[in-house]
Amino acid sequence: AQGRIALLPLEHPEIVEALHAAYFEAGSGLVETASFSASTRDLGSEDLAYRVNLEAARAARRAEARICRPAGRKGLVAGSMGPGEAPPSLGASSYSELKASYLPQARGLADGGADLAIIETCQDPLQIKAAISALRSPRGGRGLPFIVSATVDERGRMLTGTGIEALVAILAPYKPLAIGLNCSGGPDELESALATLARVSPFPLCFMPNAGLPCTEGGCTTYPFGPEIFASKVSAMVKKFGIQIVGGCCGTAPGHIAALKKVLDAQRTWAADAAPRLPRRQAPKAKPALASLYEPVPIGPEFFSIGERANSAGSAAFAALVDAEDFEAMAQKALAQEGTGASAIDLHLSRPGRDEAEDLSRLASLLAPRAKAALSLDSSDPAALAKALPFVGGRAILNSASLEDAEKARAVFSLAAEFGAAVICLALDEKGPAKTSEDKVRICRNLYDMALGEFGLSPEDLFFDPLTFTVAAGADGAATIAAIAEVKKACPGSFAILGVGNISYGLPRKVRATTTSLFLQAAAAAGLDAAILDTGGIPKPSAIPPALRAAALTALGLPGGDTEAQDKLGPLLEYAAAQETSPAPAACTAGTAGTAGTAGAAGAAGAAGAAATLESTLAAALSRGDQKAAEKFALALLEAKGHEALMESVTTSMAESGRLWAEGAISLPLVLRSAEAARKALTPLAEMKAQTSKGKVVMATVKGDLHDIGKNIVAAILACSGWEVVDLGTDVSTDRILEAARHEGVAAVGLSGLLTRSLGEMKKTCAALNREGLDRLVLCGGAAVDPRYVVRELEPQHPGLVLSCKDAFEAARVLGAVGDRPKATEPLVSPPQVPESRSRKASASGSAIAIPGGPAYRLAETGAMEPQPLDFHALVGALNEKWLFSTLWAYRGEELSKAKDELLKLLGEIEPILRPALVYGHFPCRLVSEGRLLIGDPEKGLKSSVEMVFPREKDGLRRSISDYFHPVLDMMPIFAATVGREISDRALGLKESGNYEEYWKLHGLGSALAEAAARLAHERIEKEIRDAGGPAKTRRYSFGFPACPGTEYQRAVLDLLGAARIGLEVTSGHQLVPEHSITAFVVPRKDAAYFDA
């Protein structure tokens, strides 16, 4: 039945039309066609894809005619185009495959009457480019306008690691109707990403969140937000961010849209022309930029530098690498320019007797997922550019177009339009390079008109190069600089660029870099926006000796030199000759910096330095994904220290990659490249598998599910973390999984599923493992897996041995927690060795709390910290005045108007006697049994630590705070804060003297200040948790409150913290002294909640 849903427009058009009609009746002004999964790749046939999309658009069109037109309103039909399951930037497909898959879909939507298309739930910029190209193609959508809507993770990044700012830069040349966000999560989860989009996008905003985060019950996916809550949350964002197109994604029914429209109608203002309007968003001005796959690379206001060292025509060393087909070394040489300030990297690989298109595409495919800089694809052959561009997910620049061959220029501009690239345009025509200013302007203007008029490019897409000639041949540098302003005036809105190194071509090496530097300085002052240059080999003008400066400026014909000199080049050549017999100044030798050293693994080793350890050089190679260097250093480490040292080094490096990925510091493609290098590093251990393997892990996508990207990523990470992975593939039956799990040494079974129905297969497999007595840990992951479902439905089938893992690194951490056992071949049958699911305890109790495997965060230093005083002004700043005035002082009505003055007076009186202080620590802990946590002092070990009992709810969700902690190892922050004994003593004196009103106010203020101290403590701890990779938000709980351990634990907590150091003690009745003090613990989980138990 699931497989027929995509065919509904063909098989049951009446159902599809009725659904569209229901949304139009609810107030929708736009509906999406039932074609999200109806590309050729999805359906397996071009003809079927065309017919499904044709009928999908027609069904929506009929619903619009039946509902909207009689009511006198226009309804829009948007053709929905989904991302598919094969992101090309991750190597799962190619740009050309996706474009071909989208063409029949786009044609069907256009022929069926769609007003526009919406490319939604986008995960990869290359996939978006393929869909746009299909929509623009005469064989596809024939220019159908479109909206682009991305889906992002909790870091605000797409699956490929692309950030919001980069996405806007990549899409800006295509001029979409709107850019937006959909799916991913509910309104709350998407707010941060939406705020970023609103800040940077010059296009209208589109927002279609889910009805909250999905949960699974009885194999069915449900969403928590009903129509009213959804409408309230989304309408607030419409008002806050000025969203122009708003709706719902997963879990939103016509009722949600009706409720949202009702709230939005109430928010509208009425203009003088009686037209209802929502507040308009002040969109930011478009900022020109190129982009890597991950981040934008702004063009201006800072100078834009394009590194030239990856050029076979300008670097003999690089040309040798091309001839040797050492693409990894080429990539390393190119990437090295990022460290010298290159905003983009120019790639020129033309060599006699070689296939330039193949070479350029291979290098582009290596660099696109690794480079932080943008890519400049440099070739005079449009075919080479056409073969390389489909690998570049970011926004590239093409070098170059000229009128030497007008048809080639048209081919380059056509590629720029298709792939959203910028173009460098040369002042060159069939007669050769333009020499005069008039010719430079004429040629550039003709290229400008061609690009804008024939191909729809914008001025900011174009960089004009008036061409630089060497002063060694008598060229006038001043004339070249003068042409910059003239060309920019003739081509308004565009940029000026020069290959500045050409100015010094043919000069003695001693003076080349200096001459280039001074020319660049003058050109930038005259309006030059960008340059192609050796970013690491140009000295600063201020570092150039005066005599050399004067000689170079004379040669260039620039102010500061001898403008009357007959032989302008003479002084510079004389200076160079004089330097041949003496050491060259540092400023003058920098010109060769880009060519020094040996590329590849040897270069990496040299850069590491003689003092570097083998482990660190291997780690560096793994982090950059350098397979050749990783293999070299792994062999050296194996010979020097043995297989255990090699395995530990690789495992540690991959764990660091996981940490960086979780923090958003690196992208998934880079993680995968590191994993590939790690597998290469472990190749020497292949024959020693029995000695080096931590054990076997069986991986499978369950029966009925053909999706395998996530499983493959997990398999790659586990393999390079020391586990032997037995990958059964996709659509795997329970019987096959059982057969594989029976083998000796299998430690765990990984089950993957993207479809909701896959959960039923997972449940069947878990039950079968338990029935067969196979005590294997089961890790469940994939888009369909809801941790709460794992707790309620899966874990009881195989008690204590089922966990949900949100990603590959969490799976590696969970397995790592159980991998430290005497023999890797021993199956995991002993409960202490197994990271029991949080839900094992919950299965008996019915708790709905589920947490991922492994600790919430990790710190190098744990235990109690040194006591710290708290600043008085910070304490006052954290004071909750509303709580103080209304609750503690119980002021009402007119009394509240004088409360602030009384507070300030009291604060002034007690400031000298306050002694606010804090002591806190991060303590290892673990769940040892039902509701019991063991919290440890790392100096003494867990065995001599505090055991606390946490109560459980008797009804409802049956939760316990202990459910938030992991049974193998976790972290619990605990603190004690006080404002000192003196304020209590003064309040007691007021009471004993009969001054009850003043006593009441001072006592209340003491309590409010203690709470403020606790708030400061929590904020400090929360920051440290975030810095250590933990969640951004946590919950604070105090002893004796509902769901918390009783106050009888106060003494043990004070001992654990060493709280006597800040004057804290506890009475025989478990009360804190001084009175205005607070102890609390923090639950470092983002979904922690307050409840009674």
ZAGULO-263072 format. One record per residue (C-alpha): x, y, z. Coordinates in steps of 0.05 Angstrom, whole numbers, plus 5000, padded with zeros to 4 digits. Layout:
BEGIN
XYZ;...
This chain:
BEGIN
500050005000;505750475017;508750404948;502150614915;501551284950;505851624898;501051364845;494751654877;494052214825;493551674771;489651144808;485151554852;485052274827;478452394864;481852294931;487452774914;482453294888;478353234952;484553344995;486353974956;479254224961;479354125037;485454565043;482655104997;476255095039;480455175101;483155825072;489455625036;491456094980;496455574953;496554814952;502154344935;501153774886;501553054908;508152954872;513553004926;516252314910;514552284836;521052384799;523651874749;528551624802;522751524851;518051174803;522950814756;519951064691;520151724654;513151614625;510251444693;513552044725;510652504672;503652224678;503452234754;505752964756;500953154700;494952864737;497453134804;497453844777;490753744742;487453494807;489754114845;487554554787;480554244788;479954344863;481955084855;476755184800;471354854842;472755204909;476455854896;473556134833;466156134854;468456504916;471857034873;478956874895;485056604860;488255974886;495355794866;497955094850;505154944868;508354324838;511953954894;518853674879;522253284935;529653154945;529752404933;534351954972;540952044937;544552704952;549952794899;554653184945;555252544987;556652124925;549851774926;548152014855;550352534805;547853214783;546352954713;542452354740;538152804783;536953304728;534752744681;530252474736;526953154748;525753334674;519352904664;516853134732;517753874715;514553784647;508553424677;507453964728;507854514676;503254154628;498254014684;497454754699;501854884759;503055624772;509755504803;514154954832;516654864903;523154484910;522454274982;525653895040;532254035005;538453715034;543853854983;545254474940;547054044880;540253714884;537054404883;541154624823;539053994785;531654134800;532254864779;535654664714;529954174700;524854714714;528255204666;529354694611;524954704548;524553954559;522354054630;518554614665;519755124610;521455684659;516455524714;517955994772;519855664838;520655694913;526455334948;525255055018;530754715056;530654235115;536054325169;538553975231;538954265301;545354625281;541654995225;545254605171;542954175113;545053445107;551153655068;553354135123;551054745083;549355335128;543555815117;548156385095;551555935044;544855695017;542556415005;549156574969;548555954925;541156094908;541556844898;543656814824;537456394809;532656924836;527556454869;520656704886;522256564959;527156175002;524555805062;524755235112;520254635119;519853975156;525953865202;521953995265;516454415294;516355175298;520555185361;526154755332;526555185269;526255875301;533855975305;534955765232;529056205211;532056795247;538456705208;534756645142;530757285157;537257645172;540957465108;535857315054;533857865005;528157424981;521157325011;520956815067;517156155064;515955755127;512455075133;514254725198;511654055223;506354035277;511853935328;516853375335;513852705314;512852125362;511051405346;505551015381;503650315361;507550385296;503951025277;507251715274;503452275310;504953005321;503853375387;501154055363;493754115349;491054675305;490655215359;497655115387;500655065317;497055695295;499356075357;506655895348;507055995273;503156655274;507956925326;513756775279;510057095221;509657725262;516757685288;520257535222;515557815169;514357155134;510557235069;508856505053;506756065111;503755375119;504854695147;508754065133;508353385167;502553305215;498653915192;491553795169;486354285141;484454455212;491454715225;491155155164;484255415182;486555585252;492855925225;488856345176;484056555230;489756805274;493357145216;486957495194;486257765264;493358035260;492358405195;491859155192;487259525145;490160025097;486760635068;484860225006;481359725052;486259175033;488258745092;495758705103;500558375149;506758755171;511858755115;518858495126;524658975112;528958485071;536458595075;540058825013;543058264972;550458184987;554757914929;558257274948;561256634923;560656024968;563855374988;559154795001;558855025073;559655785080;558956415039;565156775013;563257515010;565457944952;567158604986;567959035025;574558675038;579158534979;577557874944;583757444932;583956844886;589856384898;593756204836;598455644859;594055074834;595655254763;599354794715;601355384671;604255804727;607355284773;612254764749;611254374813;603754354803;604554164730;608853574752;603353344799;598253374741;602852954697;603752454755;596152434766;597352564840;590552874854;591052834929;597553234928;594253734881;588553804929;593253914987;597054454949;590454794931;587754765002;594255045031;592355715001;586555785048;591555885104;594756465066;588256855056;585456594991;577956734985;577656274925;582355764894;583755784820;584355094787;587855064720;589854364697;591154424622;597153994601;599353744533;596953034519;592153014578;584553024583;583553704615;576053594627;577252944663;582953234705;579153864725;572853474744;576952984786;580353534825;573853924833;570453304861;576053234912;575953964933;568554124933;567053744999;573453975032;574754695014;572555275057;574355755001;570355814937;572855474874;575055834811;574755354751;579955594701;579555344630;578855624560;574954994542;567555034561;567154274558;572054234616;567954724657;561654344641;564653694666;567254004731;561354434752;556653854769;561253684827;561054374858;555454464908;557755164927;557855784883;563855774837;567056284791;568756104718;575356344689;573956564636;569856854578;572357304523;570657524452;576457144422;571156624407;564156914418;560856224417;565455974472;563556594512;556256424502;557555714525;560955974589;555256454604;550255894593;553955464643;554056044692;546556114686;545355374696;549955294756;549155974788;556556144778;560156804770;564556934709;571257274697;570957654630;577357824594;578558444551;580457994493;577357914423;579057584357;584658094347;587957914412;588558264480;586058964482;591759474486;588160144489;583260374541;577960464487;578659744465;578459474536;571959854550;568859644483;570258904492;568158884565;561659254550;559958764493;561058184541;556858534593;551058624544;551657904521;551457624592;545658044615;541658074551;542257364525;543156964589;539757364644;545957434687;546458014735;552058544736;554558274803;555657594770;561157884727;568558044740;571958434685;579458364674;582358934631;588658504628;595458624657;601958614616;608958564642;613059184652;618958764628;616058844558;614859594566;607659574590;605160174628;602459964695;599260634706;595160564642;592559884665;590460184732;586960764697;582860264656;579859974719;575360554733;573460634659;571359904653;567359924718;563760554693;562060214627;559559594663;555759854724;554759394782;560258914762;567058794792;574158914768;579458374772;586658294749;591857734746;596658194782;602657724778;602957844703;605558544715;612258274739;612857684691;619957624664;623158054718;628757784761;625957344817;628957804870;624158364851;617958014823;613957974888;615658684907;613458964840;606958564843;605558804914;606259544897;602159464833;596659114873;596559664925;595660204871;590359794834;586259674897;586460424912;583860544842;577860094851;580359384837;575658904874;579358244865;585857944841;588757274821;595357224857;600056814900;596656964966;602456705006;607957024965;606357764963;610058205014;606658765050;608259435017;610459705085;615959175089;619259375023;625959745029;625560475005;630660384949;626959774921;620260134928;622660734888;625660294833;619359864828;614660474826;619060764771;618360134730;610860144740;610260884722;606761024788;607261614836;613061534884;617761324827;621761744778;616361924728;621462304685;626261714678;627761534606;629560814625;624060644673;626159924681;633560074692;633560234767;629659594783;634359154742;640359484774;637459354843;636258624826;643358544799;646258834863;642258344905;645057744869;651457804909;648157914977;642757565018;635757734992;631258135039;625657725069;620658165034;623458004967;624157244974;616857144992;615057064919;617156344918;613556144982;607955814944;612555334908;616955104965;616454414995;614253734971;606853584962;603053004990;605052575049;612252795049;610153525051;605353375108;610853035147;615553625136;610354115158;609053725221;616253825242;621453355269;618753415340;611753205322;609552505343;607351975295;600451985328;599652735315;601852685243;597052115231;591452495266;592753105221;592452665158;585952355181;582753025198;583953285128;582052615095;588852515063;588851765047;595851725021;598952075081;594551685129;597051025100;604351255103;604051495176;599850885197;605250415172;610550815208;606450805273;605150065266;612549915258;614550375316;609250225368;605049635345;597849505326;594749735392;597850435385;595350485313;588250265331;587950745390;590551325348;585351215293;579651115342;581451745380;581852145315;575051915292;572052075360;574752785352;571552825283;565052625315;565653165367;567153695315;561353465272;556553495331;558854215344;557854395271;565254535261;565854045203;561053755153;558653055138;562553005073;568953165111;567152655164;566252135110;572852325078;576252245145;572951565152;575651355084;582651575105;581851195171;580050555135;586150645091;590350735154;587650085182;589149685119;595649405148;591449085203;587148685155;591148055166;590948165242;583448245246;582547735302;587648105345;585548815330;577948795321;573649015379;568348535354;563248465299;557248895286;551748655239;548549235201;542049195161;536549625133;530349225153;525448855108;521449295060;526149895065;531250045010;534450655041;541750565060;545351245063;544851295139;546750565148;552750635104;555151245142;554550865208;558150265179;563950705155;564751045223;564350385261;569350055215;574650585226;573150575301;575749865305;569449455293;568748925240;562349095204;558048555171;553648965124;547548565101;545049125056;537749355048;531049005051;533848485099;529247965130;529247785203;531647085187;537947355153;539347815211;538647235261;543246795219;548647335219;547747485294;548946765313;556246795292;561646805345;564147495363;557947885342;557248425395;551448825367;546248875312;544849545279;537849625250;536350205203;529850465174;527251095142;520050885133;515050865190;513050155172;520349955185;518950015259;514549395256;520248995225;525049245279;520049015332;519648335299;527248275296;528148475369;523047955391;526347415349;533247565378;530447485448;526646855430;532946535402;536846725465;541747175426;544047685477;546348185426;545848925436;541049235385;542249945360;536350255323;537050865279;534251235220;529051765205;523351315227;526151165296;523151545353;526851425419;520251395456;517750845410;524250465424;522750525499;515550315496;515349815440;522249545421;526049475486;520849035521;521748535463;529148445480;529748725551;535849135569;539049065501;535649575455;537950285445;536250845397;542251225367;541251885332;547551845290;553751445273;558051755328;553051605382;553050885358;560650875363;560451175433;555350665457;559450085428;565750395457;562650385526;561749625521;567949475481;573049475538;572648745556;578148215560;576647875494;573548195434;570247545414;566147475477;558747615464;555448145506;551447735555;553448025622;548848605642;554349035672;557849025604;551649255566;549649985562;542649825583;537350225548;534650775591;528150435576;529949775611;527850085676;522350435641;519549795612;517249565680;515250255701;512450505635;516651135631;516451505565;523351825576;528651595527;535751855520;541151695470;546951245489;553151545523;554152135569;550852795555;557753125552;564952985571;569953405611;577353285621;576953545693;571253305738;569753355812;568953955857;571954615834;575155145877;570055605912;568456245876;565656905902;559657205866;559657925844;554458355879;552358715816;551658065778;547457795835;542758405833;542358345757;539857625765;534657805816;527457615798;524058255821;517058035800;517657415845;520457825902;515258365900;508957955885;510557295920;515757395975;513558095995;506257975973;505458685950;499058855912;496259455875;499260115896;504459775940;508059535878;509460245856;514060355915;517159665916;523059855871;525160435915;524859995977;528959465943;534459955924;534560225995;535159526024;540659325975;544659925994;544159746067;546159016060;551459056006;557159126057;554958496095;553358026038;558157456027;555457115963;559556495943;558955885900;562055195897;560354695843;562954095804;561553615747;561052905775;561152235740;554851835753;551051235728;544250915735;545350285776;538150025784;530950255784;531050985805;538050955835;543851385813;551051315836;554551985837;562051965845;568152365866;573352205812;578852205865;575451645903;571951275847;564651085839;564750535891;565551025949;560651535922;553651765938;547651345918;541151735910;534151465901;529351845855;521851745861;517551575800;510751845778;505151385799;500751555739;501251865670;508051815638;511051455697;517451875694;523251905742;529052405738;533751815742;531251625672;535252195643;541951875662;545651315628;547350655661;554550615636;557151315649;554052005651;555252685683;551453055737;553253775754;551853965827;552654625862;551654995928;550655745930;549756215989;549256956003;552456866072;550456826145;550257576159;543657736124;540257176165;543257446229;540758156214;533757906196;533457496261;535358126300;529558506268;524857946287;527157916359;526358676365;519158626341;520358966274;516558426236;515258816172;522558976161;524358256181;519357996129;522258426073;529558276090;528157536096;524557536029;530257915997;535157406025;531256845992;530857215926;538357345928;539756615942;535556425882;539356945840;545856615862;543155945841;541156235774;548256505763;551055825782;546455475733;548355945677;555755825690;554855075690;550455095628;555855475590;561054955609;556354395587;555354745519;562854845511;563854095525;559053895470;552753825513;545854125502;544554865501;538954825552;538654425616;534154365679;535854515751;532854125809;533454215884;533253685939;526653595974;522453845916;517553395876;520852845836;527552985871;531252605925;529652835996;533553336037;536852756074;542052766018;544253486035;550053266080;552852786027;552253325974;555953836017;561453336030;561953175956;562753915940;567054096000;561954636014;564854776083;569755206044;564155716034;561455646104;555755166089;553554626137;547254226150;543054126213;540753456241;534153596206;537653656139;536754406133;542254846104;545855356146;546255936129;538855956114;539456346049;543055796012;541255315957;543854645934;541754355867;543553875813;542953975738;540153475688;544253585625;538853365576;535153845530;528453495539;528853465615;522253675647;519253855715;513953395742;511153135808;512852445835;
